[in-house]
Structure formats: structure tokens, C-alpha cells
Amino acid sequence: MPFYHKLGNIPPKRHTIFKKPNGDLYYEQLFGTIGFDGMSTNSYHEHRPTQVKEIRKQYSVEPKIAKANNMQSYRFRGFQVPPEADYLESRKVVLTNSDCHIILAAPQESTRDYFYKNTDADELIFIHKGTGKLRTMLGNLDFKYGDYLLIPRGVIYKLDFDTDDNRLFIVESRRPIYTPKRYRNWFGQLLEHSPFCERDIRRPYELETNDEKGDFLIKVKKQGDIFEMIYATHPFDVVGYDGYNYPYAFSIHDFEPITGRIHQPPPVHQTFETDAFVVCSFVPRLYDYHPESIPAPYNHSNIDSDEVLYYVDGDFMSRNDIDAGHISLHPAGIPHGPHPGAVERSIGQTETEELAVMVDTFKPLQVTEEAMKIADEDYYKSWLE
């Protein structure tokens, strides 16, 4: 995030002596992005963060593609993805391109036996079901239903769940994920017309500082492979840090919708952006208030982007036969719009209670074998009268 955060103890000046109570040095690490040109954080560790004892295994987690070139609209029944105990094994890539993976997961257990680091991608984890704590080398965050957790690439983390009933919608992005540029001034501050502000963003609030040696398993993702690496010291040994590069949380329930007299286009719902896709939040809101407005969205052609809509909760005004956990895919190149009867149903309505997350990608998405297991192959016919 483009604003400064400090947690724990740090020296008054970067790259200077910082001693432990016994006189030994703490070990500084610059945790940066885009070479030395992007956002960065300076962290201070009990031990050198470079001590690898062993690399045990390397294996691929790349998705298997069922349809590499797709022009068919699909509905995927996300809650049909079966729960699995292990967090990483539960993650099923359903849609993918060279910029991102779109993933469903239903993990039952917390990550107890290992730490995880994704060096390929920033991770945006939307919590559909479940509560718990995101634990990271840069501090911890509590999470609950409706939270987005943004974990920058390279952050070592664990997820602790309170129960075994958890549903996650995850976007892995090979490009950095930011707040939309049009919401920020040239200093990086979110402007008055932004649908959320810095007060809504929850930053890490506690550090776990572990001064331990031993065998600590970190599963590191790089170029689609998992490397099981044994480190000699506990990954959560940071005594303090400051900077701009850290995980944070934002609740979809804190997104303040932008409305108008006539139907507003999807960019008013934008919440995050990269140079390869955008993420939007559709939240409960008042409908358009022109006396002859049609609240349902108009038909529109996806010429430049694939549209993915993940349905979270509420009444989905523009779609028929849609439930929580469903995903609709409307590929680039063909028009789509409200289902038959949706336009007529919407006239005269004053508000909607729908809750959904949308991802629009600028490159076509490939459909995976995991997606086809939960696909409605006849969804593309649902506009026929």
C-alpha cells in the first residue's frame, strides 16, 4: 500500500548499527519490489534470514488446461470444490492466463507444519467463509467473512482458521496489486471521491518474534513449482520494520458504493488494479433514481477483457439461477448481459442486496480441468427465450 507503516523496534537510521540487549547485532533485510524502484520495507531479524540447511523436494503445481482457447460462457459451481485438510492442496486453479491464476479453496486445517512463500505472485485472498488469523513475518491480521487479504509476493505466511468450514476465492497476480490510480493524488493519498480510505485498511497489528534455531519448513513457490526448503531459524523472527511493503486487509463491507440517476458502469465498483486486470466489489446499494431508469445492466460486448464474477451473497438481480459460490465466465469477443426477465424485474426496484467480486482480465483466460469438474456446460444457452 502506498502509505507508511511501522511495527516493533527499529534503529533511528537505516543501514546503521542496531544491537540486541546482549550486544550482538540484529540483521537488517530490505524487502523490496521492482528492483530498488518499487515499494519496500526494512525489517530487522534475530538471525540471518539466509540460512538454508536443505532443499528436500521440488514439484509442479501448474494447472492442467482443459480449454486453452475458449469462447464459451460458463457457470462454475464453486461450492462443489470438495474441502481438503491441507491449505496448499486445497487450492484449485479454475481459470488462468500468463498474468494471473483464479483459485478456489476450501481448506479445513490451519498451516501448522510449514510456512508458505509465493515468489511468483501477489495474492489477494477473499474470505467467503471462515474466520481466523493471517500470520506473517511482518505481523498478524485477523480475518472474517468479506475480508480481502492482500499478501505481497515474497511474504512468508501461515493461515490459522478457527473452524474447518472455510471457503476462499483467491487471485494470484504476477503483477503488483495496487489501489486504483484514479482514487489517489500524486502523494498516494486516497482522495475524497474514493469509495474507501486509509481508515478502512487494516495493517498488521502484532509481531511474532521467535528467537529459535532448528528445522523450519518453508514451501516456496517459484515459476509454478513448490520447493520444500529447510531453514535453520524461525521465519518469524522480526523485531521491527518500517516501510510501504506489507500485507493488509480490507473488508468488502467497508466499500462505499458509487450510485447515480442512471446505471453506472462497472469501473465505479473498482477496488484493486494491476496493469493486467482489475478487481471490483459489488455491494448492497441504492439503485438508480432517474424516474425511468433501468437498474439492470445493459448488454455489453467484452471485446478487450474476460469477465469473471464470483457470487458471494444476496439476490443477484441480473442473473437467473445463481447461488452463493457460483462463478460466471463471460469471455472476450462476444456480448453478454442480463438474463431474460431481469430487465423487467429490475424496473421500479429501489435497492439491491447483492454481494460479489469481479475480476476483469485483459488477456483471455484458459479453463482448467478443475473448472470443468464443476462447470455448467449449458450456461451459454441461458439467454435463449
Sequence and secondary structure as in RCSB ss.txt:
>XXXX:A:sequence
MPFYHKLGNIPPKRHTIFKKPNGDLYYEQLFGTIGFDGMSTNSYHEHRPTQVKEIRKQYSVEPKIAKANNMQSYR
FRGFQVPPEADYLESRKVVLTNSDCHIILAAPQESTRDYFYKNTDADELIFIHKGTGKLRTMLGNLDFKYGDYLL
IPRGVIYKLDFDTDDNRLFIVESRRPIYTPKRYRNWFGQLLEHSPFCERDIRRPYELETNDEKGDFLIKVKKQGD
IFEMIYATHPFDVVGYDGYNYPYAFSIHDFEPITGRIHQPPPVHQTFETDAFVVCSFVPRLYDYHPESIPAPYNH
SNIDSDEVLYYVDGDFMSRNDIDAGHISLHPAGIPHGPHPGAVERSIGQTETEELAVMVDTFKPLQVTEEAMKIA
DEDYYKSWLE
>XXXX:A:secstr
  S EEEE   SSTTS  B TTS B EEEEEESTTTTS EEEEEESS TT EEEEEEEEE    EEESS    EE
EEGGGS  BSSHHHH EEEEE SSEEEEEE B S   S EEEESS EEEEEEEE  EEEEETTEEEEE TTEEEE
E TT EEEEEESSS  EEEEEEESS  B  GGGB TTS B TTSSS GGGEE   B      EEEEEEEEEETTE
EEEEEEEE S  EEEEEES   EEEEGGG      SS   GGGGEEEE SSEEEEEE  EE   STT   S   E
E SS EEEEEEEES  TT SS  TTEEEEE TTSEE   TTHHHHHTT  EE  EEEEEEESS  EEEHHHHTTE
ETTGGGTT  
